[in-house]
Amino acid sequence: MAKLNLPRLPGLRPFSPPVTSIWMLLLFFLPLALGILAKLYRSKYVFSEYQSVACAGLKVLENAPVYALNLQCPGMRAASFVYIPGVAQVAAFFERFLTEPGFLVLYLVFYLAAAAALIYVPFFARPTPGNWHDRLPFGVFLSSSAFMLGNIAVILHGIVLLGALAIEITPWLFVAAVALAAWVKPTFLTYLIVILLLDMPLVRRIGLMATGVIIGLLPLGHFILTGGGLTSQWYALLSHYVFNVTPGVGFFGWLSLTGMDPAHIGAKVAYLVFAGLITINGLALAEGLQLNRRERIWLGLSLGALLIPRIMSEDVCLIGPGLLILADRSAHLAGRAQAVLKNGRGIILALCVVALAGALTGLADYSEPVVLFGLSLYVLWLGQHMIATRLPYILSPFAAIFVRKSETAVN
Protein backbone atom coordinates (compact mmCIF):
# COMPACT_ATOMS: atom_id res chain seq x y z
CA MET A 1 0.00 0.00 0.00
CA ALA A 2 1.36 3.39 -0.94
CA LYS A 3 2.21 5.70 1.93
CA LEU A 4 -0.22 8.58 2.21
CA ASN A 5 1.57 11.92 2.67
CA LEU A 6 -0.77 14.52 4.02
CA PRO A 7 0.09 18.16 3.36
CA ARG A 8 1.49 20.06 6.35
CA LEU A 9 -0.53 23.10 7.22
CA PRO A 10 1.46 26.33 7.29
CA GLY A 11 2.33 27.61 10.76
CA LEU A 12 2.06 24.20 12.42
CA ARG A 13 5.29 22.75 13.78
CA PRO A 14 5.73 19.44 15.57
CA PHE A 15 6.55 19.90 19.24
CA SER A 16 9.32 17.53 20.28
CA PRO A 17 11.20 18.83 23.29
CA PRO A 18 14.83 17.69 23.57
CA VAL A 19 15.70 15.11 26.19
CA THR A 20 17.67 17.71 28.18
CA SER A 21 14.58 19.90 28.48
CA ILE A 22 12.51 16.98 29.74
CA TRP A 23 15.07 16.23 32.43
CA MET A 24 15.25 19.90 33.41
CA LEU A 25 11.46 20.02 33.63
CA LEU A 26 11.41 16.97 35.90
CA LEU A 27 14.32 18.21 38.02
CA PHE A 28 13.39 21.83 38.63
CA PHE A 29 9.66 21.13 39.05
CA LEU A 30 10.36 18.22 41.42
CA PRO A 31 10.03 20.34 44.62
CA LEU A 32 6.62 21.54 43.42
CA ALA A 33 5.43 17.99 42.69
CA LEU A 34 6.70 16.62 46.00
CA GLY A 35 5.18 19.53 47.90
CA ILE A 36 1.78 19.01 46.29
CA LEU A 37 1.83 15.32 47.25
CA ALA A 38 2.76 16.25 50.81
CA LYS A 39 -0.05 18.81 51.01
CA LEU A 40 -2.55 16.27 49.70
CA TYR A 41 -1.40 13.80 52.34
CA ARG A 42 -1.98 16.48 55.00
CA SER A 43 -5.25 17.60 53.43
CA LYS A 44 -6.35 19.63 56.46
CA TYR A 45 -3.96 22.39 55.36
CA VAL A 46 -5.28 22.61 51.79
CA PHE A 47 -6.87 25.99 51.00
CA SER A 48 -6.37 27.32 54.52
CA GLU A 49 -5.60 30.78 53.10
CA TYR A 50 -8.90 30.81 51.22
CA GLN A 51 -10.62 29.81 54.43
CA SER A 52 -9.26 32.91 56.16
CA VAL A 53 -11.06 35.12 53.59
CA ALA A 54 -14.22 33.01 53.68
CA CYS A 55 -14.25 32.90 57.49
CA ALA A 56 -13.74 36.66 57.70
CA GLY A 57 -16.72 37.11 55.39
CA LEU A 58 -18.85 34.92 57.64
CA LYS A 59 -17.71 36.96 60.66
CA VAL A 60 -18.88 40.13 58.91
CA LEU A 61 -22.30 38.56 58.39
CA GLU A 62 -22.35 37.70 62.10
CA ASN A 63 -21.10 41.19 63.11
CA ALA A 64 -18.21 39.43 64.84
CA PRO A 65 -14.50 40.50 64.96
CA VAL A 66 -12.35 39.49 62.00
CA TYR A 67 -8.91 40.27 63.44
CA ALA A 68 -7.74 37.46 65.73
CA LEU A 69 -4.67 35.25 65.94
CA ASN A 70 -6.95 32.19 65.96
CA LEU A 71 -9.73 32.92 63.51
CA GLN A 72 -12.29 30.17 63.89
CA CYS A 73 -15.30 29.13 61.84
CA PRO A 74 -17.11 25.77 61.93
CA GLY A 75 -15.55 23.22 59.58
CA MET A 76 -12.61 25.47 58.67
CA ARG A 77 -8.93 25.57 59.53
CA ALA A 78 -8.52 29.22 58.67
CA ALA A 79 -5.31 31.24 58.75
CA SER A 80 -5.47 34.67 60.36
CA PHE A 81 -7.13 37.36 58.28
CA VAL A 82 -4.66 40.21 57.65
CA TYR A 83 -6.33 42.22 54.87
CA ILE A 84 -8.34 45.42 55.26
CA PRO A 85 -12.03 44.98 56.18
CA GLY A 86 -13.16 45.72 52.63
CA VAL A 87 -11.88 42.32 51.50
CA ALA A 88 -13.98 40.58 54.16
CA GLN A 89 -16.98 42.69 53.18
CA VAL A 90 -16.66 41.61 49.54
CA ALA A 91 -16.46 37.96 50.66
CA ALA A 92 -19.52 38.52 52.86
CA PHE A 93 -21.42 39.97 49.89
CA PHE A 94 -20.93 36.80 47.84
CA GLU A 95 -21.52 34.49 50.80
CA ARG A 96 -24.81 36.22 51.54
CA PHE A 97 -26.17 35.40 48.08
CA LEU A 98 -24.20 32.28 47.11
CA THR A 99 -23.57 30.77 50.57
CA GLU A 100 -20.00 29.79 51.50
CA PRO A 101 -19.87 26.69 49.21
CA GLY A 102 -21.03 28.85 46.30
CA PHE A 103 -18.37 31.43 47.11
CA LEU A 104 -15.79 28.62 47.15
CA VAL A 105 -16.82 27.52 43.65
CA LEU A 106 -16.56 31.12 42.37
CA TYR A 107 -13.18 31.53 44.08
CA LEU A 108 -11.94 28.25 42.58
CA VAL A 109 -12.83 29.34 39.05
CA PHE A 110 -10.70 32.47 39.29
CA TYR A 111 -7.99 30.73 41.32
CA LEU A 112 -7.47 27.82 38.93
CA ALA A 113 -7.51 30.12 35.90
CA ALA A 114 -4.90 32.38 37.52
CA ALA A 115 -2.72 29.45 38.61
CA ALA A 116 -2.79 27.95 35.11
CA ALA A 117 -1.84 31.30 33.55
CA LEU A 118 0.99 31.87 36.04
CA ILE A 119 2.52 28.50 35.14
CA TYR A 120 1.86 28.44 31.40
CA VAL A 121 2.60 32.01 30.30
CA PRO A 122 5.96 32.64 32.04
CA PHE A 123 7.30 29.11 31.53
CA PHE A 124 5.85 27.61 28.35
CA ALA A 125 4.08 30.21 26.18
CA ARG A 126 5.88 30.91 22.90
CA PRO A 127 5.11 34.65 22.82
CA THR A 128 7.06 35.05 26.08
CA PRO A 129 10.61 36.17 25.19
CA GLY A 130 13.28 33.49 25.10
CA ASN A 131 13.17 29.73 24.70
CA TRP A 132 10.81 27.91 27.03
CA HIS A 133 13.45 25.41 28.13
CA ASP A 134 15.69 28.26 29.30
CA ARG A 135 12.94 29.34 31.70
CA LEU A 136 12.55 25.91 33.31
CA PRO A 137 15.14 26.43 36.10
CA PHE A 138 12.90 29.13 37.59
CA GLY A 139 10.36 26.38 38.24
CA VAL A 140 12.34 25.64 41.38
CA PHE A 141 10.78 28.74 42.97
CA LEU A 142 7.26 27.38 42.49
CA SER A 143 6.11 26.09 45.85
CA SER A 144 3.20 23.83 46.64
CA SER A 145 2.14 26.41 49.23
CA ALA A 146 1.56 28.90 46.44
CA PHE A 147 -1.04 26.72 44.74
CA MET A 148 -2.43 24.48 47.49
CA LEU A 149 -3.19 26.98 50.26
CA GLY A 150 -5.52 29.10 48.15
CA ASN A 151 -3.86 32.44 48.85
CA ILE A 152 -5.67 35.30 47.14
CA ALA A 153 -2.31 36.61 45.91
CA VAL A 154 -2.40 33.96 43.16
CA ILE A 155 -5.55 35.57 41.75
CA LEU A 156 -3.98 39.02 42.11
CA HIS A 157 -0.82 37.99 40.24
CA GLY A 158 -3.03 36.52 37.54
CA ILE A 159 -4.85 39.85 37.22
CA VAL A 160 -1.52 41.70 36.97
CA LEU A 161 -0.31 39.26 34.29
CA LEU A 162 -3.54 39.72 32.33
CA GLY A 163 -3.12 43.49 32.54
CA ALA A 164 0.48 43.21 31.35
CA LEU A 165 -0.58 41.16 28.32
CA ALA A 166 -3.14 43.87 27.54
CA ILE A 167 -0.66 46.77 27.62
CA GLU A 168 -0.53 46.77 23.83
CA ILE A 169 -4.24 47.67 23.86
CA THR A 170 -3.74 50.47 26.38
CA PRO A 171 -1.44 50.86 29.42
CA TRP A 172 -4.49 51.97 31.42
CA LEU A 173 -5.64 48.33 31.58
CA PHE A 174 -2.40 47.40 33.33
CA VAL A 175 -2.66 50.37 35.70
CA ALA A 176 -6.22 49.31 36.53
CA ALA A 177 -5.11 45.71 37.13
CA VAL A 178 -2.31 46.77 39.50
CA ALA A 179 -4.59 49.21 41.33
CA LEU A 180 -7.21 46.50 41.79
CA ALA A 181 -4.59 44.11 43.17
CA ALA A 182 -3.29 46.85 45.48
CA TRP A 183 -6.76 47.22 47.01
CA VAL A 184 -6.11 43.81 48.57
CA LYS A 185 -2.29 43.88 48.86
CA PRO A 186 -0.81 47.40 48.55
CA THR A 187 2.68 45.98 47.97
CA PHE A 188 1.54 45.02 44.46
CA LEU A 189 2.09 48.66 43.54
CA THR A 190 5.72 47.64 42.91
CA TYR A 191 4.50 46.27 39.57
CA LEU A 192 4.01 49.85 38.38
CA ILE A 193 7.71 49.76 37.54
CA VAL A 194 6.50 48.14 34.30
CA ILE A 195 4.99 51.49 33.32
CA LEU A 196 8.24 53.32 34.11
CA LEU A 197 10.17 51.03 31.76
CA LEU A 198 7.82 51.38 28.79
CA ASP A 199 8.95 53.14 25.61
CA MET A 200 6.68 56.17 25.89
CA PRO A 201 7.11 59.82 26.88
CA LEU A 202 8.41 60.19 30.43
CA VAL A 203 5.63 62.58 31.42
CA ARG A 204 3.01 60.02 30.42
CA ARG A 205 4.79 57.26 32.36
CA ILE A 206 4.83 59.39 35.50
CA GLY A 207 1.17 60.29 35.06
CA LEU A 208 0.15 56.65 34.68
CA MET A 209 2.20 55.59 37.70
CA ALA A 210 0.87 58.40 39.89
CA THR A 211 -2.70 57.54 38.94
CA GLY A 212 -2.11 53.87 39.76
CA VAL A 213 -0.59 54.70 43.16
CA ILE A 214 -3.43 57.06 44.10
CA ILE A 215 -6.21 54.68 43.04
CA GLY A 216 -4.42 51.66 44.51
CA LEU A 217 -4.07 53.27 47.95
CA LEU A 218 -7.61 54.70 48.17
CA PRO A 219 -9.18 51.81 50.17
CA LEU A 220 -6.21 51.59 52.55
CA GLY A 221 -6.17 55.35 53.06
CA HIS A 222 -9.90 55.42 53.72
CA PHE A 223 -9.58 52.60 56.26
CA ILE A 224 -6.68 54.27 58.08
CA LEU A 225 -8.56 57.58 58.31
CA THR A 226 -11.93 56.15 59.35
CA GLY A 227 -11.18 52.76 60.93
CA GLY A 228 -10.54 54.01 64.45
CA GLY A 229 -9.53 51.25 66.86
CA LEU A 230 -10.00 48.61 64.16
CA THR A 231 -7.03 50.08 62.32
CA SER A 232 -4.66 49.44 65.23
CA GLN A 233 -5.98 45.86 65.57
CA TRP A 234 -5.36 45.24 61.88
CA TYR A 235 -1.86 46.74 61.90
CA ALA A 236 -0.84 44.84 65.04
CA LEU A 237 -1.92 41.52 63.51
CA LEU A 238 -0.37 42.33 60.14
CA SER A 239 2.94 43.40 61.73
CA HIS A 240 3.03 40.22 63.80
CA TYR A 241 2.95 38.03 60.70
CA VAL A 242 4.99 40.24 58.35
CA PHE A 243 7.87 41.01 60.70
CA ASN A 244 7.88 38.15 63.21
CA VAL A 245 6.25 35.00 61.83
CA THR A 246 6.85 34.96 58.06
CA PRO A 247 9.05 37.83 56.78
CA GLY A 248 9.31 35.99 53.47
CA VAL A 249 12.28 35.44 51.17
CA GLY A 250 12.60 38.99 49.85
CA PHE A 251 14.08 42.12 51.43
CA PHE A 252 12.49 41.53 54.85
CA GLY A 253 13.68 37.92 54.73
CA TRP A 254 17.24 39.01 53.98
CA LEU A 255 17.22 41.25 57.03
CA SER A 256 15.84 38.47 59.21
CA LEU A 257 18.60 36.09 58.10
CA THR A 258 21.22 38.63 59.20
CA GLY A 259 19.54 39.12 62.56
CA MET A 260 18.16 42.57 61.78
CA ASP A 261 14.62 43.59 62.73
CA PRO A 262 12.50 44.22 59.59
CA ALA A 263 10.12 46.31 61.69
CA HIS A 264 12.82 48.85 62.57
CA ILE A 265 12.59 52.24 60.88
CA GLY A 266 16.13 51.78 59.58
CA ALA A 267 15.04 48.63 57.76
CA LYS A 268 12.24 50.52 56.04
CA VAL A 269 14.60 53.29 54.98
CA ALA A 270 17.01 50.66 53.67
CA TYR A 271 14.19 49.13 51.65
CA LEU A 272 13.44 52.51 50.04
CA VAL A 273 17.12 52.79 49.06
CA PHE A 274 17.05 49.26 47.62
CA ALA A 275 13.84 49.97 45.70
CA GLY A 276 15.31 53.18 44.32
CA LEU A 277 18.46 51.41 43.16
CA ILE A 278 16.53 48.60 41.47
CA THR A 279 14.29 51.15 39.75
CA ILE A 280 17.15 53.33 38.49
CA ASN A 281 19.17 50.34 37.30
CA GLY A 282 16.11 48.75 35.70
CA LEU A 283 15.49 51.95 33.75
CA ALA A 284 19.14 52.07 32.74
CA LEU A 285 19.00 48.48 31.52
CA ALA A 286 15.81 49.00 29.52
CA GLU A 287 17.23 52.05 27.76
CA GLY A 288 20.87 50.93 27.54
CA LEU A 289 20.03 47.53 26.07
CA GLN A 290 17.40 49.16 23.83
CA LEU A 291 14.79 46.58 24.73
CA ASN A 292 11.61 46.34 22.72
CA ARG A 293 8.22 46.82 24.37
CA ARG A 294 7.56 43.16 25.10
CA GLU A 295 10.98 42.77 26.68
CA ARG A 296 10.43 45.89 28.80
CA ILE A 297 7.13 44.51 30.06
CA TRP A 298 8.69 41.24 31.18
CA LEU A 299 11.68 43.00 32.72
CA GLY A 300 9.27 45.19 34.66
CA LEU A 301 7.31 42.16 35.89
CA SER A 302 10.53 40.50 37.09
CA LEU A 303 11.74 43.62 38.89
CA GLY A 304 8.27 44.31 40.28
CA ALA A 305 8.27 40.87 41.89
CA LEU A 306 11.78 41.36 43.30
CA LEU A 307 10.67 44.69 44.78
CA ILE A 308 7.91 43.15 46.89
CA PRO A 309 9.43 43.58 50.37
CA ARG A 310 7.89 40.40 51.77
CA ILE A 311 8.15 37.89 48.94
CA MET A 312 6.10 34.79 49.64
CA SER A 313 5.87 31.55 47.68
CA GLU A 314 3.02 32.85 45.54
CA ASP A 315 4.97 35.97 44.49
CA VAL A 316 7.74 34.43 42.38
CA CYS A 317 5.98 33.09 39.27
CA LEU A 318 6.85 36.12 37.12
CA ILE A 319 10.50 36.58 38.14
CA GLY A 320 12.20 34.50 35.45
CA PRO A 321 11.64 35.84 31.92
CA GLY A 322 12.84 39.37 32.55
CA LEU A 323 16.10 38.20 34.12
CA LEU A 324 16.77 35.89 31.18
CA ILE A 325 16.22 38.82 28.83
CA LEU A 326 18.94 40.73 30.69
CA ALA A 327 21.32 37.76 30.49
CA ASP A 328 20.75 37.27 26.75
CA ARG A 329 20.86 40.90 25.68
CA SER A 330 23.85 41.86 27.84
CA ALA A 331 25.85 38.87 26.55
CA HIS A 332 25.95 40.52 23.11
CA LEU A 333 27.78 43.49 24.63
CA ALA A 334 30.38 41.43 26.46
CA GLY A 335 34.08 41.86 25.75
CA ARG A 336 36.73 39.26 26.36
CA ALA A 337 37.30 40.21 29.99
CA GLN A 338 33.64 40.71 30.95
CA ALA A 339 32.83 37.29 32.39
CA VAL A 340 29.66 38.41 34.21
CA LEU A 341 28.13 39.74 31.00
CA LYS A 342 29.10 36.67 28.97
CA ASN A 343 27.96 34.13 31.54
CA GLY A 344 24.66 35.63 32.67
CA ARG A 345 22.72 32.46 31.91
CA GLY A 346 25.27 30.40 33.79
CA ILE A 347 25.04 32.67 36.82
CA ILE A 348 21.24 32.43 36.83
CA LEU A 349 21.34 28.65 36.37
CA ALA A 350 23.84 28.27 39.21
CA LEU A 351 21.61 30.30 41.54
CA CYS A 352 18.61 28.17 40.57
CA VAL A 353 20.62 25.03 41.32
CA VAL A 354 21.38 26.41 44.78
CA ALA A 355 17.64 26.98 45.28
CA LEU A 356 16.94 23.44 44.08
CA ALA A 357 19.47 21.98 46.52
CA GLY A 358 17.88 23.94 49.35
CA ALA A 359 14.39 22.81 48.40
CA LEU A 360 15.37 19.14 48.26
CA THR A 361 17.26 19.23 51.56
CA GLY A 362 14.66 21.11 53.57
CA LEU A 363 16.71 24.33 53.62
CA ALA A 364 14.54 26.41 51.29
CA ASP A 365 13.94 28.99 54.03
CA TYR A 366 17.66 29.79 53.82
CA SER A 367 18.51 29.10 50.18
CA GLU A 368 15.68 31.07 48.55
CA PRO A 369 16.45 34.38 50.29
CA VAL A 370 20.13 33.97 49.39
CA VAL A 371 19.30 33.18 45.76
CA LEU A 372 16.87 36.08 45.36
CA PHE A 373 19.46 38.36 46.93
CA GLY A 374 21.96 37.06 44.38
CA LEU A 375 19.56 37.76 41.51
CA SER A 376 19.05 41.30 42.83
CA LEU A 377 22.83 41.82 42.96
CA TYR A 378 23.06 40.57 39.38
CA VAL A 379 20.50 43.17 38.27
CA LEU A 380 22.30 45.94 40.18
CA TRP A 381 25.69 44.96 38.74
CA LEU A 382 24.37 44.91 35.20
CA GLY A 383 22.66 48.26 35.76
CA GLN A 384 25.76 50.02 37.05
CA HIS A 385 27.79 48.51 34.18
CA MET A 386 25.23 49.83 31.72
CA ILE A 387 25.35 53.30 33.29
CA ALA A 388 29.14 53.29 33.13
CA THR A 389 29.42 52.13 29.50
CA ARG A 390 26.26 53.21 27.66
CA LEU A 391 25.19 56.43 29.35
CA PRO A 392 24.37 58.25 26.04
CA TYR A 393 21.85 55.54 25.10
CA ILE A 394 20.28 55.78 28.54
CA LEU A 395 19.97 59.55 28.55
CA SER A 396 18.86 59.99 24.93
CA PRO A 397 15.09 59.55 25.57
CA PHE A 398 15.23 62.09 28.40
CA ALA A 399 17.44 64.51 26.49
CA ALA A 400 14.86 64.50 23.71
CA ILE A 401 12.29 65.92 26.14
CA PHE A 402 14.43 68.95 26.92
CA VAL A 403 15.31 69.42 23.24
CA ARG A 404 11.63 69.52 22.31
CA LYS A 405 10.92 71.97 25.14
CA SER A 406 13.71 74.29 24.08
CA GLU A 407 12.59 74.19 20.44
CA THR A 408 9.04 75.03 21.52
CA ALA A 409 10.31 77.98 23.58
CA VAL A 410 12.36 79.33 20.66
CA ASN A 411 9.45 79.08 18.26
N, C-alpha and C positions, 0 to 999 in steps of 0.2 A: 504494500500500500504506500502510495506516495505521501511524503511528509507535508502536512498542511502548514504553510507559513502565513500567519496572520499579519497584516500590516500593523506597525507600531504607531500608536497615536502620537502626534507631536506634543511635546511638553511632559510626557510620562517617562520616568526613568525608574528602572528597577532599584529597589532599596536593599542593598546587601552590605550591612556594616562589616568592617574588617574584624578579624578575630580579636585584635588588640582592643578595639572599642568595646566589644562584648565583655572582655575581662575587666576593663576599667569600669564599665557600668556595674558589673557584679561586685567589684571591690569597693568602689566609693559609695555605692548605695547600700552596702551591707549593713552599716550601723542603723540606717533607717528601717530596713527589713527586720533586723533583730529586735529593734525597739518596738516596732508595731506588734510583733509576736508576743513580746513581754507584756505590752499594755493589754493585749487581748486576754492573756493569761490572768492578769490582774484587772478584770473587767470593771471593778468598782471605781477605778480611776478614769475610765473613758468618759470624755465629754464633761469633766468636772468644771471646766472653765465656762462652758455654756450654762451649766446649772447655776453658776453664780449670777448670771444675767437673768435667767428665768426665775430663780428664787427671789432676786431683788424685785422683779416685776410683781411677783405674788405678794411680797411684803408691802408694796405700794398699794395694791388692791385691799390689803388688810389694814392699811394705815399704821403699819408697824415699822420700826427702824430698819434701815438697809445697811448701815455701817456697823459691822461687828466682826471680831476676829473669827468667831465660829458662827457663820451664817447657816441657819438650819431651816430646811423645809422638808416636809414628809416625803420619803422616797428618794431624796436627793443627797448626794455627797458634794455639796457646793463649796467652791473656793470662796474666799472673801471677795466682796464686791468693792472695787476701788475706783469706779468711774463716777462721773458727776451724776446727780439724780436724774437728769434728763434721759440718760440711757435706760435707767430702770423704768421711767415713765413711758418710754416708747415700748419696752417689753410688756408693761402692764396693759397698754392699749391693745396690743395683739392678743394677749392672753385673755383679756375681757371678752373679745369677740370669737377667738379661735379656740380657747382653752389652752392649757399648757402643752398638751400633746400636739395640737394644731400649730402652735408657735414653734415647737421643735421641728415639725415637718418643713415649715417655711424657712427656718434657720438652716436646716440641712440642705435645702435646695441651693441657697446662696453659698453655703460653706463648701459644699462639694464642688460647685462650679468654680469657686475661687481657688480651691486647693488644686484642682486639675489644671487651671490656667497657670498657677504659680510653679507647677512642675513642668508642664509642656512648653510654655512660651520661652522661659529663660534657658532651658536645657535642650530642647529638641526641635523647636520651630525653625524652619529654614530662613524666614525673614529676619530672625535675630542675627546680628553680625557675628561672623566667625563660624567655624565648623562645629557641629554639635558635639563631636567627640572630644573637642578641646575643652568644652564646658563641663564635662562629666566629673572631673575632680571636685568641683564645687558641690557636688551631691553629698559630700561628706558632712556638710553643714546642715543638711536636712535632718531634723530630729523627729522621732515619733511623737514627741510632746507637741510639736507644732501642729500635727494633723489629727492626733487622737484625743486631745484634751478639749477641742472645740473652742479655742480662744478666738474672740471676735476679731483679733488683729489679722487673722487669715483673710477674713472677708474684706477688711480695710485695705490690706495689701493688694487684694484682687481688684478693688475699686481703683486704687492708684495705678495699677498696671493697665487697666482698661482705659483710664484717662490718658496715660502716656501713649498708648497705641492710637488714641484719637487726636493727638496733638496736630497731626497733619490737617485735620478738619478745622480745628481752631484751638489755640492754647488755652482758651477759657474753659474748655471741657476738663483739661488736666487741673487747672486751678480749682475748679468746682469739686473735682474728685478729691484733691488733697484737703480742701477746706472741710468737706463732708467727713473725711477720715479724722481730721483734727477735732471735730466736735466730740468724738469719742476718746481719741488719744492725741492730745495736742503736740506730742513729739513728732507726729507725722508731718508737721510743717517743714521738717528738714528736707523733704522731697521737693520743696520749691526751688532747690538748687538746680533742678532740671530746667526751670524757666531761665535762670541766670545764665546757663550755658548755651541757650539756643542762639542760632544765628539770626538775630533780629535787632533792631535799634535798642541801644542800652536804656533809653528812657522808657520804652515800652516794656522791657523786661522788668525794670524796677516797679513800674505801675502794676503789672500783673502780680508780682511777688507781694507788694504792699496790700493789694486787694485780697489776695489769698490769706495773708497773715491776719488781717482785720476780720474777715468773715470767719476764718477758722477759730479765732479766739473769742468770738461773740458769746457762745454759750458758757464758756468757762468764766469770762469776765462778768457776765450777768449773775452767775452763781456766786462768785466771790463777793460781789457787791450786795447781793440780796439774801444770801444763804444764812446769814447770822451764825448761830452756834453750830449748825449743820456743816458749815464750811470747815471749822476747826476739826470736827470729827472726821470728815473726809480726808483732810490733809494729814492728820495724825496716822490714820490707817494706811494711806498711800505711802507716806514716808517710811513707815515701818517695813513695808514690803520692798520698796524701791531701794532703800539705803541699807537695811539690816538683813532681810531674809534672802532676797534674790536681786542683787545689783546687776545681774546679767553678765554678758561677755564683751560688752563694749566699754566705753570710757569709764563708767562707774565701776565696772568689773575690774578694769586695769588698776584703778586706785585701790580697790579692796584687796587685790593680790599683793600689793606693795605695803599693805597695812594702813593706808590712808583712809580717812573717813569721807565717803562721797557726799555726806550731808553738810560738810564744812563749807563755809562761804568761799574759802580758797579753792576748793575743788570745783565749785561752780564757775569761778573766774577762770580757772585753768581750762574748763570745758569751752568757755567762750573763745579763749585763745586758740584752742585746738580747732574749733569749728571755723574760726576765721582763717586759719592757715589752710585747712582743707579746701575751703571755698576759694581762696585766692589761687592756690595751686591748681585746683580743678579748672578754674577759668583760664589760667595760663596754659594748661594742657590742651584744652579744647581749641584755643586760638592758635597756640604754637604748633600743634600737630595738624591744624586745619581740618578738623573732623567735619564730616558731613552731618546733616541734621539727625539722622537715625543714630549715628554713633554718639552724638552729643546727648541724646535722650537716654541711651543706655548708660553712658558714663555718669549722668546725673542721677539715675536710679541707684547705681552702685554707691556713689558718694553719699546720696541721701540716706541709704541704709547704714553706712558706716558712721554717719553723723548722729544717729539715734543714740542718745547717751546711755540708755539701758537696753542694750540689744538682747532680745530673748530669742528662743529657738525659732519662733515664727517670723522673725524679722530679717532673715538672711537669704531668702529665696532669690532676691534680685541683685545680689552682690556681684556675681560672677562675670556676666558679659562685659560690663564696662571696664573691668580690670584687664580682661583679655584684650580688649581694644587698645588700651594703653600699651600693653606688652608688644602687640603686633606692630602698631604704628611707630612706636619709639625705636623698635629694632631696626627700622629702615634708616634711622638717623645715626646709628651707632658707628663709631670709628673703631680702629683696631684695639685701642686701649680701654674702651668703654664696655666693660664686661656686664655691668648692671643693665645697660640698655639692650645689649645683644641677647642676654639670657633671661629676659623678663618672664617668658613662659616657664623656664626651668625654676626660677625663684618661686613663682606662684604654685607650680606643681609640688615643689619641696615643702612649702608651707601647708598645702593640702594633705600631703603625706603625714606631716606632723599631727595635723588634726585627726587624720584617720587612726594613727597609732594611739592617740589619746582616747578616741571614742571606743576602740576595741579593747583597751586596757582599763577602762573605767576612770580615766583621768581627763575626760572632756571638759570638766569644770576648770581645769588648769590650761589645757592645750588650746582650747578655742579662744580664750582671751589673748593668749600669746600670739596665736596665728593672726587674729584680726588686728592686733597691734602691729604685727609685721607687715600686713597688707597696707595699713595706714602709713607706715614709714616708707613703704615702696612708693605710694602715691606722692608723699611729700618730697621724697628724693627726686622723683621724675619731674615734679613741678618746679623745684628750685633749679634743676638742670635746664629745664626749658626756659626759665626766666633768664638764666645766665647766658644761654647760647642763642636764643631766638626771640629776644625782646622786641625787635621791630615787628615781627609777625603778630606778637601778642598785643602790641599797642596800636597797630594799624586801624582796627575797627573803632577804637576810642578817639584816635587822632582825627578820623574822618568826621566825627561829630563836631569837633572844634573848627575844622576847616569849613564845614558847611555853615556854621554859625558866623564865622568871620566873613565869608562870602556874602551871606545875607545882610550883615551889617554894612558892608561896603556898598552893596547895591541899594 
